[in-house]
């Protein structure tokens, strides 16, 4: 029994101020490099999203997720090199997924997600994922109470007798 080849995630964060054609070329070049040396499994365009912190004075980036099988280890090195020297990429990361990792979520807008579900499942309704009736009873949430006992402390020493201030009777 042969194991399936590992799945790799390539996440691209592109400069949203770059021309549309330049961004499309970056993604097309990455796709063609992957398809030439492996198998492209999935390409999700997540669109423009805010960054957690500014990168090169940009507050947002255009995100893409590409999942693929690498036919040979050289593919990873060639894709990495190509992306490092390409202008218009704010960040990228290639990650080898562990076996049993759940599928990546659909990060597109709700309207795009509904359209994708409709394509995959003809006749599916937008509200099909909303449960009918009252929600099932959940277990009550028990808040833990943390009690910290302070170590016994010695009482503070009595105030030292001080000399009377100038001008005060002794």
C-alpha positions as CSV (number, residue, x, y, z in Angstrom):
1,X,0.0,0.0,0.0
2,X,1.6,3.3,-1.1
3,X,1.2,6.5,0.8
4,X,-0.2,9.5,-1.1
5,X,2.3,12.3,-1.7
6,X,2.3,15.1,0.9
7,X,0.2,18.2,0.3
8,X,1.8,21.6,0.4
9,X,0.1,25.0,1.0
10,X,1.4,28.0,-0.7
11,X,0.0,31.3,0.7
12,X,0.7,34.4,-1.3
13,X,0.2,37.9,0.0
14,X,0.4,40.3,-2.9
15,X,0.8,44.1,-3.0
16,X,-2.8,45.4,-3.5
17,X,-1.4,48.6,-5.1
18,X,0.4,46.7,-7.9
19,X,-1.4,46.6,-11.3
20,X,-4.1,43.9,-11.7
21,X,-2.1,42.4,-14.6
22,X,1.1,42.2,-12.5
23,X,-0.8,40.4,-9.7
24,X,-2.5,38.0,-12.1
25,X,0.9,37.2,-13.7
26,X,2.4,36.4,-10.3
27,X,-0.4,33.9,-9.6
28,X,-0.3,32.5,-13.1
29,X,3.5,32.0,-12.9
30,X,3.2,30.2,-9.6
31,X,0.4,28.0,-10.9
32,X,2.3,27.1,-14.0
33,X,5.5,26.3,-12.0
34,X,3.5,24.0,-9.7
35,X,1.6,22.3,-12.6
36,X,4.9,21.7,-14.4
37,X,6.5,19.9,-11.6
38,X,3.6,18.6,-9.5
39,X,-0.2,18.6,-9.3
40,X,-2.3,21.7,-8.3
41,X,-5.1,20.6,-6.1
42,X,-6.8,23.8,-5.2
43,X,-6.5,27.6,-5.8
44,X,-8.5,29.9,-3.6
45,X,-8.6,33.6,-4.1
46,X,-9.2,35.1,-0.7
47,X,-9.2,38.7,-1.9
48,X,-7.9,41.8,-0.2
49,X,-7.8,41.5,3.6
50,X,-6.2,43.7,6.3
51,X,-2.8,42.6,7.5
52,X,-2.1,41.9,11.2
53,X,0.8,44.4,11.0
54,X,2.1,46.7,8.3
55,X,4.4,45.2,5.7
56,X,6.4,47.7,3.6
57,X,3.9,50.4,4.7
58,X,0.9,48.4,3.4
59,X,-2.1,47.9,5.7
60,X,-3.7,45.2,3.5
61,X,-2.8,42.5,1.0
62,X,-4.4,40.3,-1.6
63,X,-4.3,36.7,-0.4
64,X,-4.2,33.5,-2.5
65,X,-4.0,29.9,-1.3
66,X,-2.6,27.2,-3.6
67,X,-2.6,23.6,-2.4
68,X,-0.5,21.1,-4.4
69,X,1.5,17.8,-4.5
70,X,5.1,18.2,-5.3
71,X,6.3,15.7,-7.9
72,X,10.0,16.2,-6.9
73,X,11.6,18.1,-4.0
74,X,13.3,20.4,-6.6
75,X,9.8,22.0,-7.2
76,X,9.8,23.5,-3.8
77,X,13.2,25.1,-4.3
78,X,12.3,26.5,-7.7
79,X,9.0,27.9,-6.6
80,X,10.6,29.5,-3.5
81,X,13.4,31.1,-5.6
82,X,10.9,32.4,-8.2
83,X,8.7,34.0,-5.5
84,X,11.7,35.5,-3.7
85,X,12.9,37.5,-6.7
86,X,9.4,38.5,-8.0
87,X,8.3,42.1,-7.3
88,X,4.8,42.7,-6.0
89,X,4.8,39.9,-3.3
90,X,4.6,41.2,0.3
91,X,4.9,37.7,1.9
92,X,4.7,34.0,0.9
93,X,4.9,30.8,2.8
94,X,5.2,27.2,1.6
95,X,4.0,24.7,4.3
96,X,4.0,20.9,4.2
97,X,0.7,19.7,5.7
98,X,0.6,16.9,8.2
99,X,-1.6,13.9,7.4
100,X,-5.1,14.3,8.7
101,X,-5.1,18.1,8.8
102,X,-8.7,19.3,8.0
103,X,-9.3,21.0,4.7
104,X,-8.7,24.8,4.5
105,X,-11.8,26.9,5.2
106,X,-13.5,28.9,2.4
107,X,-12.3,32.4,3.3
108,X,-14.1,34.2,0.5
109,X,-17.1,36.4,1.0
110,X,-20.5,34.8,2.1
111,X,-21.9,35.4,-1.3
112,X,-19.0,33.7,-3.1
113,X,-19.2,30.8,-0.6
114,X,-22.9,30.4,-1.4
115,X,-22.2,30.4,-5.1
116,X,-19.5,27.8,-4.6
117,X,-21.8,25.6,-2.6
118,X,-24.5,26.0,-5.3
119,X,-22.0,24.9,-8.0
120,X,-20.9,21.9,-5.9
121,X,-24.4,20.9,-4.8
122,X,-27.1,21.9,-7.3
123,X,-30.4,22.7,-5.6
124,X,-28.7,23.6,-2.3
125,X,-30.2,26.6,-0.5
126,X,-28.2,29.4,1.1
127,X,-29.9,28.7,4.4
128,X,-29.3,24.9,4.3
129,X,-26.5,25.3,6.9
130,X,-28.8,27.0,9.4
131,X,-30.3,24.4,11.8
132,X,-34.1,24.4,12.0
133,X,-35.8,24.8,15.3
134,X,-34.3,25.7,18.7
135,X,-30.6,25.0,19.2
136,X,-29.7,21.8,20.9
137,X,-29.0,22.2,24.7
138,X,-25.4,22.7,25.4
139,X,-23.6,21.7,28.5
140,X,-23.6,24.5,31.0
141,X,-20.4,26.4,31.2
142,X,-18.8,26.1,34.5
143,X,-16.5,28.9,35.4
144,X,-13.5,27.8,37.6
145,X,-12.8,29.9,40.6
146,X,-9.2,30.3,41.4
147,X,-8.4,30.8,45.1
148,X,-4.9,32.0,45.9
149,X,-4.0,31.8,49.5
150,X,-1.5,34.4,50.6
151,X,1.4,33.3,52.8
152,X,1.1,34.6,56.4
153,X,3.1,37.8,56.8
154,X,4.6,39.2,59.9
155,X,2.9,42.3,61.1
156,X,4.7,45.5,60.2
157,X,7.1,46.8,62.8
158,X,5.8,49.6,65.0
159,X,6.8,53.1,63.8
160,X,10.2,54.1,65.1
161,X,10.2,56.9,67.5
162,X,11.3,60.1,65.8
163,X,12.8,63.2,67.2
164,X,10.5,66.1,67.3
165,X,10.6,68.5,64.4
166,X,12.2,71.9,64.9
167,X,9.9,74.2,66.7
168,X,7.9,71.5,68.4
169,X,8.0,71.1,72.2
170,X,9.9,68.0,73.3
